[in-house]
Structure formats: C-alpha cells, structure tokens
Amino acid sequence: MNVGIVGSTGYSGVELYRLLSTHPYVDECILYSSSLEGSRYVEQYPHLAGLSQEVVKPIMIEELQQLDFVFLAVPSGVSKELSQRLLGKKAKVIDLSGDLRLKNPTEYEEWYKGESAPTEILNEAVYGLTEMNRNAIGEAKLIANPGCFPTATLLGLAPLFHHELINPHSIIIDAKTGLSGAGRRATLSSHFSETQENLRIYKVHEHQHIPEIEQQLKQWNMEAGPITFTTHLIPMTRGIMATIYAELMNGSSTEELHTIYQNFYGKQSFIRIRPMGQFPSTKEVSGTNFCDLSIKYDPRTNRVTIVSVIDNLVKGAAGQAVQNMNVMMGLDETSGLHHNPIYP
C-alpha cells in the first residue's frame, strides 16, 4: 500500500518514516511538508544518508486523497482542516495531533485555545488507544491517535478501572518526559543550558492532556472525578515515566493486583507486566512500541502505585499510529513494529 506522512520533518514524522520505510506491507512512503517542500529528506536528517532518496513534497490534497493511508503528524490546529478534506475519500487517516481527541468542542477551545473541529468530524474520529478500542479501530476510517501522556496513564489505569478496584476520585499522576516531546523547533525551555542537569515542572494544572485522560476514564466509569496531573521535563531525549497513585475501594495485596494485570494484558503484544518487585525504566523501552508496567500496593495508606513507561515517540506517537494502521487494514498488529529496545 502507499502511505503519506504530512509533517514528515518533525520528530513524530521521522519516527513514522523509520517504521513505515521498512514495513512489510508498505510499498511507498511519501513525505509532505508545508515548510520544507522540495528539500531532500536526508538534508533534514543526515542519519538517513544512503537509506533515503525521498524529496519532501508540498501538501497536495488531491494526491493525498488517493493514497491508501495518510498520517497527519502536524501541530494541533492544522490537522482539523486537513482531516475534513480527506474524510470520505479513498485514504484512511490517522491524526497524531490533539485536534480530534476531545469530543466536547468547548473543552477543546478551553484547553487548546483555538476553534474546535466540526462536530461531525469529531464524531467520526475513533480514539486510537489500540489495546482498549481495537474493534472500533478496525472499522474506522479516521483515528485520533492518543497523546503520549494519556497512553502511558490510561494503560496503567485500565485494569483497575475495568475491575472497579479504585476510588475514581483519588487519582494522582506524576509524569516525566524527555525533550523530544517538545518537538524539533528550538525554544528557551528546550535549550541545552536550560535543561541539562535540571528538572522542571511545567503546565501545572494546565496540561492539554488532562481532559483527554479524564474523558476516557469517564467512559470506563461515569463516576470518575477530576485527576491531579503534573508533568516534568527531564534532560533526556526519549521516554515517559508516569507514576500513578490511587486509593483502593477495598484492601488488596500486590500479589493479587499483579495477577489482575497479567490476566488483563495477557494476550497484548506490546504490554509487558514486569515481575513483582521489579520496576521499569525508560531506557528499557527506548525505540520500541512497548509499554512496561509495574504495580505495588501499600497497606499502610491503602494506595496502589502504578509505574508505566513508554517511548514517547513510538508507543506515545508513531508506533501506536502504525499499530492502529495495521488494525485498520486487517494486518498482523505487530507488523513493522518488531524492534528490540535500544540499550544502553
């Protein structure tokens, strides 16, 4: 099949290229950009010397409409316009931005500070948390790919919500991310001198992923209340660690909870439940589509601690998008995603 990447020169775009250029069912991977059209891709990414011959093309809607698949790896505010013009044509579409994730237009306008996509587009878009929404994804023509923080958080909480084990008003998430999550364009907050040997909290109670997480939790349990969610910038390139705390409805044990997680995710290709007493680090999933999870119960506080790690550019963006493409096309879900972690 022929696929297109719109926004190919950003970090999510080049990660999509890495996965799709060697995908066994992709015949051609065509690159598009609104800012660097006409340039050779290797000029933007010299690490692809001898591997890429592609020239970045301008965004041509009529051409995109005729592809089998289009990935929108563009900033929020852009993809809502492109998705409208592609929907209903030949191409199936996966949007990696936040434009189509929130079903309530008022929430989008509050958190993203811009005009929402039309309601009919929002209703058409299926939320692409693959492990939780596989059947709907398989029937979809338009996917809202989840954000990186929501992916790590929701996969960490899903077993507890589905078994109704936690107080849905007690959730606290302390999340940390690498610098690539801020994108390729340099800013003061991503400057080496500002980030090296530094730890910074940001968007306190204001992060746009808060309503996305809450929206999904309410679908699992209407009683789910507002969450406390904080994000921190770590001086590393890739990775997210979400440390999640919640109060149990009734007492339990680490052994019992560990068994619940193993059973819940037993057949999922990209979820790895770590042995009891072993906690994952971001390096252990680097470059892969894995989400590694650990859980431990504290009887003193009746709280559970869940640790969830992903690569923000893979499971948190491009990898999950390719996983969703595979499901939409009826392919083996792991196609093009067989990678060992890059370690050390």
C-alpha positions in Angstrom: 0.0 0.0 0.0 1.0 3.6 -0.5 1.1 5.9 2.6 1.8 9.6 3.1 3.3 11.4 6.1 2.2 15.0 6.4 4.5 16.9 8.7 7.3 14.5 7.8 10.1 16.8 9.0 9.2 16.8 12.7 10.2 14.2 15.3 7.0 12.2 15.0 7.2 12.4 11.2 10.7 11.0 11.0 9.8 8.3 13.5 6.9 7.3 11.3 9.3 7.2 8.4 11.6 4.9 10.3 8.8 2.4 11.0 7.0 2.7 7.6 10.0 2.6 5.3 10.7 -1.0 6.4 7.1 -2.0 7.0 6.5 -5.3 5.1 3.1 -4.1 3.7 4.1 -0.5 2.7 5.1 -0.2 -1.0 5.8 3.6 -1.0 6.2 6.1 1.8 5.6 9.7 0.5 6.7 12.7 2.5 5.0 16.0 2.7 5.7 19.3 4.4 4.3 22.8 4.3 7.6 24.5 5.2 10.4 22.4 3.7 8.9 21.3 0.4 11.4 20.5 -2.3 14.2 19.6 0.1 15.8 16.2 0.1 14.8 14.3 3.3 18.4 13.4 4.0 19.3 17.1 4.2 17.0 17.4 7.2 18.0 14.1 8.7 21.6 13.2 7.7 21.4 9.9 9.7 19.4 8.6 6.7 22.3 9.0 4.3 22.3 6.1 1.9 18.9 5.0 3.2 16.5 7.7 2.0 16.2 9.0 -1.6 12.9 10.9 -0.9 12.3 14.5 -1.7 9.8 16.3 0.6 6.7 17.3 -1.4 4.2 20.1 -0.9 0.9 19.2 0.6 -1.4 18.3 -2.3 -4.9 17.4 -1.1 -6.0 15.6 -4.3 -2.9 13.4 -4.2 -3.3 12.7 -0.5 -6.9 11.7 -1.1 -5.8 8.9 -3.5 -3.3 7.2 -1.1 -4.2 4.2 0.9 -3.2 5.8 4.2 -2.3 9.3 5.4 -0.7 10.2 8.7 -1.1 13.7 10.0 2.0 14.5 12.1 1.2 18.2 12.2 0.7 20.6 15.1 -2.7 21.0 16.7 -4.8 23.5 14.8 -3.6 22.2 11.4 -4.9 18.7 11.2 -8.6 19.5 11.8 -8.6 21.3 8.4 -6.7 18.6 6.6 -8.8 15.7 8.1 -12.0 17.4 6.9 -10.7 17.4 3.3 -9.5 13.8 3.4 -12.5 12.2 5.1 -14.8 10.3 2.7 -12.1 9.8 0.1 -10.0 6.7 -0.6 -7.4 7.4 2.1 -7.8 6.3 5.7 -6.4 8.9 8.1 -4.6 8.8 11.5 -4.2 12.2 13.2 -1.3 12.4 15.6 -2.2 15.9 16.9 -4.8 16.7 19.6 -7.4 18.2 17.3 -9.7 15.2 17.2 -9.3 13.6 20.6 -11.7 15.7 22.7 -15.4 15.1 21.8 -16.6 18.2 23.5 -15.8 21.3 21.4 -16.0 23.6 24.4 -13.3 21.6 26.2 -11.0 21.7 23.1 -11.4 25.5 22.9 -10.7 25.9 26.6 -7.6 23.7 26.7 -6.1 24.2 23.2 -7.0 27.9 22.9 -8.4 27.5 19.4 -11.5 26.7 17.4 -12.6 23.1 17.5 -13.0 20.8 14.6 -16.7 20.4 13.3 -18.8 18.1 15.4 -19.3 15.7 12.5 -15.6 15.2 12.2 -15.2 14.7 16.0 -18.0 12.1 15.9 -16.3 10.2 13.1 -12.9 10.1 14.7 -12.2 6.9 16.8 -9.9 7.2 19.8 -6.9 5.1 18.9 -5.9 3.5 22.2 -5.3 0.2 20.5 -5.4 -2.2 23.4 -8.7 -0.8 24.7 -10.5 0.1 21.5 -9.4 -2.5 18.9 -12.8 -3.4 17.4 -13.8 0.2 16.8 -10.4 1.0 15.3 -10.8 -1.9 12.9 -13.9 -0.4 11.4 -12.7 3.2 11.4 -11.6 5.5 8.6 -10.4 8.3 10.8 -8.4 7.8 14.0 -7.5 10.3 16.8 -4.1 8.9 17.9 -3.8 9.3 21.7 -1.3 11.7 23.3 1.8 10.3 24.8 1.0 11.1 28.5 -2.6 9.7 28.1 -1.2 6.5 26.5 1.1 5.8 29.5 -1.5 6.8 32.0 -4.6 5.1 30.6 -2.8 1.8 30.0 -1.6 1.9 33.6 -5.1 2.5 35.0 -7.2 0.4 32.7 -7.2 -2.9 34.7 -8.1 -1.2 37.9 -11.0 0.7 36.2 -12.3 -2.4 34.5 -12.3 -4.3 37.7 -13.7 -1.3 39.7 -10.9 -1.6 42.2 -10.1 2.1 42.9 -11.7 5.2 44.1 -12.2 7.1 40.8 -11.8 10.5 42.6 -8.4 9.7 44.1 -6.1 9.6 41.1 -2.8 11.4 41.1 -0.3 11.2 38.2 3.3 12.4 38.4 4.7 12.2 34.8 8.1 12.9 33.4 9.2 13.2 29.8 12.2 13.6 27.6 12.9 16.7 25.5 11.7 15.2 22.1 8.2 15.6 23.4 8.6 19.4 22.9 9.2 18.9 19.1 12.2 19.8 16.9 11.9 23.6 16.9 14.3 25.1 19.5 12.8 27.1 22.4 14.2 28.5 25.6 12.7 25.6 27.6 14.5 23.1 25.4 17.8 24.9 25.2 20.7 22.7 26.4 21.9 25.2 29.0 18.3 25.4 30.4 17.7 21.6 30.6 21.0 19.9 31.3 21.4 19.0 35.0 17.9 20.4 35.6 14.4 19.2 36.4 11.5 21.4 35.6 7.8 21.1 36.3 5.6 22.7 33.6 1.9 23.4 32.7 0.8 22.8 36.3 -2.9 22.0 36.3 -3.0 23.3 32.7 -1.7 20.5 30.5 -3.9 19.8 27.5 -3.7 16.1 28.1 -5.8 16.4 31.3 -9.2 16.5 29.6 -8.2 13.7 27.3 -7.3 11.4 30.2 -10.5 12.4 32.1 -12.7 11.8 29.0 -11.5 8.2 28.7 -11.7 7.5 32.4 -15.4 8.7 32.4 -16.1 6.3 29.5 -14.9 3.5 31.8 -16.6 4.8 34.9 -19.0 7.7 34.9 -18.1 8.4 38.5 -14.5 9.2 37.6 -13.6 12.6 39.0 -11.0 15.2 38.1 -7.5 13.9 38.2 -4.4 15.6 39.6 -1.8 15.5 36.8 1.6 17.1 36.8 4.4 16.9 34.2 8.1 17.4 34.5 10.8 17.8 31.9 13.9 15.5 32.3 17.2 16.1 30.5 16.9 13.0 28.2 15.9 12.6 24.6 13.2 9.9 24.7 10.8 8.4 27.2 7.9 8.9 29.6 7.5 7.6 33.1 4.1 8.0 34.6 3.9 7.2 38.3 0.2 6.8 39.2 -1.3 6.8 42.6 -4.9 5.8 43.6 -6.8 4.7 46.6 -8.3 1.2 46.6 -12.0 0.7 47.3 -11.1 -2.3 49.4 -7.9 -3.8 50.7 -5.8 -6.0 48.5 -2.3 -7.2 48.0 0.5 -6.7 45.5 0.2 -10.4 44.5 -3.5 -10.1 43.8 -3.1 -6.9 41.8 -0.1 -8.2 39.8 -2.2 -11.3 38.8 -5.1 -9.0 37.7 -2.7 -7.0 35.4 -1.2 -10.2 34.0 -4.6 -11.6 33.1 -5.9 -8.3 31.8 -3.0 -7.8 29.4 -2.0 -11.5 28.9 -2.6 -11.5 25.1 -1.4 -8.0 24.3 1.7 -7.9 22.2 3.1 -4.6 23.4 2.2 -4.6 27.1 4.8 -6.1 29.4 3.9 -6.7 33.1 7.2 -6.7 35.0 7.8 -9.2 37.7 6.8 -8.3 41.2 9.3 -6.0 42.9 10.9 -5.0 39.6 10.1 -1.5 38.2 10.8 -0.4 34.6 12.9 2.5 33.4 12.5 4.5 30.3 15.7 3.1 28.7 14.2 -0.4 28.7 11.5 0.6 26.1 13.6 3.0 24.1 12.9 2.8 20.3 10.0 0.3 20.8 6.3 0.1 20.9 6.2 -1.5 24.4 4.5 -0.2 27.4 6.1 -1.7 30.6 4.0 -1.7 33.8 4.6 -2.5 37.4 2.2 -2.2 40.4 2.6 -2.3 44.1 0.1 -2.0 47.0 0.8 0.0 50.2 -1.4 -1.4 53.0 -0.4 1.5 55.3 -2.2 4.0 53.1 -4.5 1.7 51.1 -3.0 3.2 48.0 -1.7 1.5 44.9 1.3 2.8 42.9 1.5 2.0 39.2 4.6 2.7 37.1 4.1 3.0 33.4 7.0 3.7 30.9 6.8 4.2 27.1 8.9 5.8 24.4 7.0 9.0 23.7 7.9 8.9 20.0 6.9 5.3 19.5 4.1 4.0 21.7 3.3 7.6 22.5 3.0 8.6 18.9 4.3 7.0 15.7 4.4 3.4 16.9 0.8 3.4 18.2 -0.2 5.1 14.9 1.4 2.2 12.9 -0.2 -0.3 15.3 -3.6 1.3 14.5 -2.9 1.3 10.8 -2.3 -2.4 11.0 -5.6 -3.0 12.8 -7.5 -0.8 10.3 -6.0 -2.7 7.4 -6.6 -6.1 8.9 -2.9 -6.9 9.2 -0.9 -8.5 11.9 -1.0 -5.9 14.6 2.8 -6.2 15.2 3.8 -5.7 11.5 6.7 -3.3 11.2 7.0 -3.0 14.9 9.3 -5.8 15.8 12.2 -3.9 17.5 14.3 -4.7 20.5 14.8 -1.8 22.9 17.9 0.3 22.3 20.1 -0.3 25.3 22.1 1.2 27.0 
